[in-house]
């Protein structure tokens, strides 16, 4: 569930990228949900034989992963201190269409115009409006924009969750209170 919650807030981050304040609210929510994934995993699976040993290896791997380690750091900053510092990068793309035609004038030896030839008219070219792309970068992690970083880490976390669920299947609890 927390993985889905993190996905939800990642989507909201993408949708709110042009509003820095709303973006940071969604980033904060993403970081909190993202970090909760392993907390809940530990609570749900700690009683299963072999989980603790497996999870210790996962923790070691997470601590050595630069990106995952940074998101944990960013979550701690958001939770305990302030919103992380960042910078916004806006790229504007505009498409310019250049059209050309040829006019040939034949002139005789006396300077009189004998014939004018021109290239056929060029078809109309649809114009696209300029578009912009906004990216938000953590000041302390400039290598990737925040959305790409969060998406990449979310995929790593999904892999961990799926491995956990494969190795340690939980028995479904049957609700008998409605019988």
C-alpha positions in Angstrom: 0.0 0.0 0.0 2.8 2.5 0.9 4.5 1.7 -2.4 1.2 2.7 -4.2 1.0 5.8 -2.0 4.6 6.8 -3.1 3.6 6.2 -6.7 0.6 8.4 -6.2 2.7 11.3 -4.8 5.3 10.8 -7.5 2.5 11.4 -10.1 1.4 14.5 -8.2 5.0 15.7 -8.2 5.0 15.5 -12.0 1.7 17.3 -12.3 2.7 20.1 -9.9 6.3 20.7 -11.2 5.5 24.2 -12.3 4.2 25.2 -8.8 7.2 25.0 -6.6 5.3 25.1 -3.3 2.8 22.4 -4.3 5.6 20.4 -5.8 7.5 20.4 -2.4 4.3 19.4 -0.6 4.0 16.4 -2.9 7.8 15.7 -2.6 7.4 15.6 1.2 4.5 13.2 1.0 6.4 11.0 -1.5 9.5 10.9 0.7 7.4 9.9 3.7 5.5 7.2 1.9 8.6 5.9 0.2 10.5 5.6 3.5 7.6 3.9 5.2 7.7 1.0 2.7 10.6 -0.7 4.5 9.3 0.2 8.0 6.0 -1.6 7.2 7.8 -4.5 5.5 9.9 -5.1 8.7 6.7 -5.0 10.8 4.8 -7.4 8.6 7.6 -9.9 8.0 9.9 -9.9 11.0 8.2 -13.0 12.5 8.9 -15.1 9.4 11.9 -17.4 9.6 14.8 -16.1 7.4 13.4 -12.6 6.9 15.7 -10.8 9.3 18.8 -12.3 7.7 17.5 -11.4 4.2 16.5 -7.9 5.2 20.0 -7.2 6.8 21.5 -7.9 3.4 18.9 -5.6 1.8 19.7 -2.8 4.3 23.4 -3.1 3.5 22.6 -2.8 -0.2 20.4 0.2 0.4 23.0 1.9 2.5 25.6 1.6 -0.3 23.2 2.8 -3.0 24.0 6.5 -3.4 20.5 7.4 -4.7 18.5 5.4 -2.0 20.8 6.8 0.7 20.1 10.4 -0.5 16.3 9.9 -0.5 16.6 8.7 3.1 18.6 11.8 3.9 16.1 14.0 2.1 13.2 12.4 4.0 15.0 13.1 7.3 15.6 16.7 6.3 11.9 17.2 5.3 10.6 15.5 8.5 12.9 17.1 11.0 14.2 20.4 9.6 12.9 21.9 6.4 12.1 21.4 2.8 15.2 20.5 0.8 16.9 23.2 -1.2 16.5 22.8 -4.9 16.7 24.6 -8.2 14.4 24.7 -11.1 15.5 24.2 -14.6 13.2 25.3 -17.4 14.0 24.3 -21.0 12.0 26.0 -23.8 11.7 24.3 -27.1 10.5 26.2 -30.2 10.4 24.8 -33.7 11.2 27.2 -36.5 10.2 26.3 -40.0 12.3 27.7 -42.8 10.9 27.6 -46.3 12.5 28.5 -49.5 11.6 28.8 -53.1 13.4 29.4 -56.4 12.7 32.0 -59.1 14.6 31.7 -62.3 14.5 34.5 -64.8 15.7 33.9 -68.4 17.1 37.0 -70.0 18.1 37.3 -73.7 21.4 38.9 -74.8 19.7 42.2 -75.1 18.5 42.2 -71.5 14.9 41.4 -72.2 13.1 38.9 -69.9 12.2 35.9 -71.9 10.8 33.7 -69.2 10.1 33.5 -65.5 10.2 30.1 -63.8 9.5 29.5 -60.2 9.4 26.4 -58.0 6.0 25.1 -57.1 4.3 26.6 -54.1 5.3 25.0 -50.8 2.6 23.2 -48.9 1.5 24.8 -45.6 3.4 23.6 -42.7 1.6 23.3 -39.4 3.3 25.2 -36.6 3.7 23.9 -33.2 3.6 26.2 -30.2 6.7 26.5 -28.2 6.8 24.1 -25.3 8.7 24.1 -22.1 10.0 21.4 -19.8 10.5 22.1 -16.1 12.7 20.0 -13.9 13.4 20.3 -10.2 16.8 19.4 -8.9 17.9 18.8 -5.3 20.7 21.1 -4.5 22.6 18.3 -2.7 22.0 15.8 -5.5 22.4 17.6 -8.9 23.1 14.5 -10.9 19.4 13.8 -11.7 16.2 15.8 -11.5 14.1 14.9 -8.5 11.3 13.2 -10.5 13.8 10.9 -12.3 15.6 10.2 -9.1 12.4 9.4 -7.2 11.1 7.2 -10.1 14.4 5.3 -10.3 14.4 4.7 -6.5 10.8 3.7 -6.6 11.6 1.0 -9.1 14.4 -0.3 -6.9 12.0 -0.4 -4.0 9.4 -2.2 -6.0 12.1 -4.9 -6.8 12.8 -5.3 -3.1 9.1 -5.6 -2.2 8.5 -8.1 -5.0 11.5 -10.2 -3.9 10.3 -10.1 -0.3 6.8 -11.2 -1.3 8.2 -14.1 -3.3 10.6 -15.3 -0.6 8.3 -14.8 2.3 4.6 -15.2 1.2 2.2 -14.0 3.9 -0.8 -16.2 4.7 -4.0 -14.4 3.8 -6.1 -13.8 7.0 -9.6 -14.9 6.5 -12.2 -12.5 8.0 -14.7 -14.8 9.8 -16.5 -12.0 11.6 -19.2 -11.7 8.8 -20.2 -15.4 8.8 
